[in-house]
Amino acid sequence: MADLRYPRQLRLLTGGDFKRVFDNASLKVSEQPLLILTSPNGLDHPRIGFVISKKNIRRAVKRNRVRRIIRESFRLHQHQLPEVDMVILARRGLDTLDNPELHRMIERCWSRLIKKAQKAHKKS
């Protein structure tokens, strides 16, 4: 059975980790209220970080709900995702989605990210 934990090594922890993704973003996956930037990490697993500002989602409860749902989806899909560092950027309006809509949207983002990574891997 696959290990579905969410340990510390699956997270972007330092400012340098985030800066590397922002500076070298090779793949971008966008839905209307969400943007995922990715950069190859040279590890054998993906890592994830969040940038959810107060300007775009006012209430901390809503920011935490969005983060919790995306993190849970990442935990369940970590073995299918490519070996990249990804930063999830929340845009205005993400907090208006209810939980099932947010789940469907992040599922679409994961599948598009997998397809784009496979296509980029075939080119190189």
C-alpha positions, 0 to 999 in steps of 0.5 A: 500500500502506498504511503499517504502521509504528509511529512515535512519533506513534502512541503516547501519550507524556506523562502529560498524554496519559494524563490526558486519556484518563482524564478524558474517556473517551468510549468504553469497550471491555471484555473480562474481563481487558482494558479499553480507554478512548478519547478523541477526539484531533482528529488523523488517526490513532489513538494508543495507550498501555499501563497494565500494572501489576506488581500485575496481571501480575507478571513483566516478561516476561509484561507485555512479551509482552502489550504486544508482541502488542497493539502488533503488532495495533494496528500492523496495524489502525491504518488501520481504527481511529477517530481516538482516543487509547486507553489499554489497561488490563491486568487480572489474568489477562491473562497466563494467555492464550496468544498465539492467545487474546490475538490473538483477544481484541484482534481482538474489542476492535478490532471492537467499538471500531470499531462503537461509534465509528461509532455515536457518530459517527452520533449527533453 
